Amino acid sequence: MRRRHASLRDRARYLFDTRLARSTGTLLGWLALGCLVVVVPVSILLVWMDPSAPRSLSGRLAAVWRTSAETLRLGVATGTPLRMLLSVLLGLIALLCVSTLTGVITTGLGDRLAELRRGRSTVLERDHVVVLGWSEHVFTVVAELTAARGGRGRGIVAVFADRDTAEMEKALAAVPAAGGARLVCRTGALTAPGALALVAPAVAESVLVLPAEDTDADLEVVRVLLALRSLTATETGPAVVAAVRDGRYLPAARLAAGPRGVVLETDTTTARLLVQSAWRPGLPAVLHDLLDVAGAEFHVIEAPGPAGPAFAETALRLESACLVGIMRADGSALLAPGPETVLGAGDRLVVVAHDDTAPAPADSRAHIDQTAMAPPGPGPQNPARVLLLGWNRRAPLIADILRRTARPGAVLDVVTDPDDGLVPGHVEGLAGTGWPGVTHHVGDLARPETLRALDLFGYDSVIVLGPDADAGSGRPDDRALLTLLMLRAQEEEAGRALPVVAELCDHRSRALAPLGPASDAVVRGELTALLMAQISLKPTLATVFEEVFSARGGGLGLRPAGLYVRPGREATFATVVAASLRRGECAIGYRAHLPRTAHRHDGIRLAPGKSERRVWAAEDEVVVLSAAPRASDAETDAETDAGGAEPDALPRMRRPPEADALPSDRGPEEDPPTGRPPARQ
């Protein structure tokens, strides 16, 4: 190859670069030479162009010296060469001192600013909320906390995670700071007590510990709780709300959280919500409206009058609040009790209302229209045939909850991908004994012929699951979205709607999900995040949420309005409340049928006024809270003898009081703990 001829410019640049790269002294020499080359000629021009400059050559040279020395800050002394040399030396020393001082100040300020940007300064707030950890839950939790804290005035929400502070602030920038609430981020090791002290958890109002999405997330939560325990007082410290994924770590997490701690289990909570959504389509939207801070919520208020009135009578005395239960004096919650249940001394009311202000008593019995009430009849039954598409670690929990809540003769068909690694016969063993109607098939859910081979429209409900986020898939929602797309194509081809509920990992995937008119999507962990925010703001509601989400067969539901009022009749909401009380349920709102609405979740109204009147359509639905049926002793014994768990024995949010007793303190004949919630400690 011919050698390219180097230009004069390239040679000069190469010479300059090689000279500067030799040493610091060479660099300083070249800088001094460059300054003299520029400063001295310019100074000569300035002196020779000045009309007032001296006429003699020595005078002009002295003026050039003074101008150059002032520019370079080398002193302006004139006279003998020795005197000028000493002036230059003094100027160089002054320049060195000033430069060193400037460098020290600049470096110190830069290090301090870098430390502040890294989030290493201590939070000096009190009664603030601390969020420990980083996951997809953090956006929902922070949004709810900032909205709630902003309503009280200028509140502080401190997020502490082992991530770069700038990245956290940028990610949380989309969360609005409602009502002046301020969000601060700090970084450090979550399991180091010294690092946790940066967010001052000992003087915080509440602390939330979020689980991550890796395989050791639950062990990390336990370690964080232990580190937090070393900084806070066990009895008088802040309320602690944590979450784990696997129920095996619940006992350890409850012990580490202490008596003021509440521990949720995300997998079980998500499984319950999926099953409840399969039984009652449209429930996720109702739960979201009920658990966020924007609308009506659960509150505990004082009874409007003295002890003694019955539950039904008290429910009809609250105009702007819907009574759903009683908070006993010992802290236990009794939801949807019998209409004749009497309020005792010290009891408080559990209501669904738009704020926690006790409503003024108002007798709503005059608004009840007995002729508009529907005649008594049986309520809706749970589906008999369920199709489960996909598999993950929550699938066994879903199968077990379906087994315990389905009516006799129910059928569960499971179709999994070959990549799931399940062999035929494995699913049947996980479903539990006593429910023989379980079948398992292996097929590619991305192929339309796999779904065409199934009698899709013969199922009462279809549940779609995607792989776990830690199973190696970068986008775990892709498979669920693909399955939903295949189901939607089957709906359009047949011209019929399928009752589908899908589990998604990322809340952004909800907008992409091709849902049909009878379909719904549950974002994994979103309900847990809302529950954590609610309990951190109102710890007394922990026992209420235990009853709502942990009891078998009860909880929230959507019922046809025709069970309570005659379709086509105009009636007040007080009529619906009175009709629901007769059925042993508590009505807390309704969902109006809007045929032209863009979203099937529109029309939800919670805690309306008792005097509100409207014409009830047959397609309208009433939001009710029902009590869980208690299992008989025979059923409990049969379950225990079969090696299964007690029907109502689901993981609890709090550690029961008897767990604090030593094994030797409990007698051998003591009955096992029941499914009733423990008293708040």
Buried (B, 14 or more C-beta within 10 A) or exposed (E): EEEEEEEEEEEEEEEEEEEBEEEEEEEEBBEEEEEEEEBBEBBBEBBEEEEEBEEEEEEBBBBBBBBBBBBBEBBBBBEEEEEBEBBBEEBBEEEEEEEEEEEEEEEEEEEEEEEEEBBBEEBEBEEBBBBBBBBBBBBBBBBBBBBBBBBEEEBBBBBBBBBBBEEBBEBBEEBEBBBEBBBBBBBBEBBBBEBBBBBBBBBBBBBBBBBBBEEEBBBBBBBBBBBBBEBBEEEEBBBBBBBBBBBEBBEBBBBBBBBBBBBBBBBBBBBBBBBBBBBBBBBBBBBBBBBBBEBBBBBBBEBBEEEEBBBBBBBBBBBBBBBBBBBBEEBBBBBBBEBEBBBEEEBBBBBBBBEEEBBEEBEBEEBBBEEBBBEEEEEEEBBBBBBBBBBBBBBBBBBBBBBBBBEEEBBBBBBBBEEBEBEEEBBBEBBBEEBEBBBBEBBEBBEBEBBEEBEBEEBBBBBBBBBBBBEEBEEBBBBBBBBBBBBBBBBEEEEEEBBBBBBBBBBEBBEBBBBBEBBBBBBBBBBBBBBBBBBBBBBBBBBBBBBBBBBBBBBBBBBBBBBBBBBEBEBBBBBBBBBBBEBBBBBBBBBBBBEEEEEBBEBBBBBBBBBBBBEBBEBBBBBBBBBBEBBEEEEBEBBBEEEBEBBBBBBBBBBBEEEEEEEEEEEEEEEEBEBBBBBBB
